[in-house]
Amino acid sequence: MPTVSQSDDAEATDASSPVGTDMLSPVQRRTLDVLRRSGEPVIFDADFIAHLRTEMRVALDDFAARLDVDQEVFVSKHKIAGVLDCEAHHLQPDEFEWTAANAKGTVAHRAIELLISWPARRGEPTPVDLVDEALTRLADENRGISQWVNSLTAADEADVRGQTTVRVTQFLENFPPLSKRWAPITEASVRWPASGPITLSGKVDLLFGRPQGRESRKVIIDLKTGRANARHRQDLGFYALLETLVREIPPRKVATFYLDAAEAHADDVTERSLLTAMRRTLDGLNAMIELETEGRPPVKRPGSSCRWCPIADECEEGQAHLAAQRDR
C-alpha cells in the first residue's frame, strides 16, 4: 500500500492558487478543492511498482508471441473501450473524418496550451484571441487537421470558432488561474514500452505537477462535454497505469472535468485501481488479438455505441437495443 511521506515541502502539491481564494468564483474554488492534495503526500511501494511493470512486460511478451510476423498493435483507451463494449463494432473500418464537432476538442486544447504559456507582457488573452491563434497554428502544421482547417468555408470556420470559443470560455470560468508551480501541461503524450510490436499509448488533456523523489504529485485531468459516463473513469485508469509504467511513480489523482456542468469527478490513485486498470487493459488486448489475428468470431454487445455503429441497420441486437432506448 502507499505509505505516508513526512515531506515539509508543499509547493505545488497543495495546488495553491496564484490569486487569493476570495478572488475565485464558487466553481473555481470547487475545482481548486479537487486539485488540492488531501492529507499527506503518498509514496507507492517500490516493490509493487516493480511487480506491476514486470507483470505487464511478461504479458506483452506473451501476447507478442501470438502475433503474425511484422504485425504491430497500438493500444489506446479508445481501442480498449471499443473492443470491450462491442467486438463487432470494434472490427469495423475506421472512417474518421474531421468535423466541427470533433475538431473543437483539438482546437480547444491548443488554445488552452497557448493560455498556459501566454506572455504576461501581452496582457490577458480573451477566449476569441486564443481560439484564433490556435486555428492559425493548426493550419500551419503538418498534421491531419491542418488540411481540414485550410479547406474550411467561411461559414464552417465560424462554426468551429463558435463551438471552440464556448469550450475555452468554460475552461477559463471553471478553473482557477493556472499557477506555473503546478507545471501544467496539455496534450501530454505517453507511450510504453519503447520497443516491441505492442505499444500502449495515450494523450492526456491536462496534467499538473511533477514528482519529487518518489512522492506522487501529478494530477491527470480529462476534459469532457456532455454527460458523465462510467467509461470516462476507466479511461483515466488507463492513463494512470500508463503514467506508472513510464515514470515508475503513479499520479496521485485522476479527474474527469465536465465543462458543461462545471463539475469534476475525481479519484485517488491506489494500488487497487492500478491493478484494475492493468487487468482491463490486458483483457482488451487479448480480445483484440483473438479477433484481429486469430480469427475468433466477434461477440455483439449492444450499448451506447449502437447509435453511431456503421452496421446498426443490419444488426438485430443493435436494433432491439435502440428500440428499447426509444421506448423508455
Summary of the structure (lengths in Angstrom):
residues: 328
radius of gyration: 21.3
end to end distance: 44.4
largest distance: 62.3
contacts: 958
relative contact order: 0.17
helix: 52%
strand: 14%
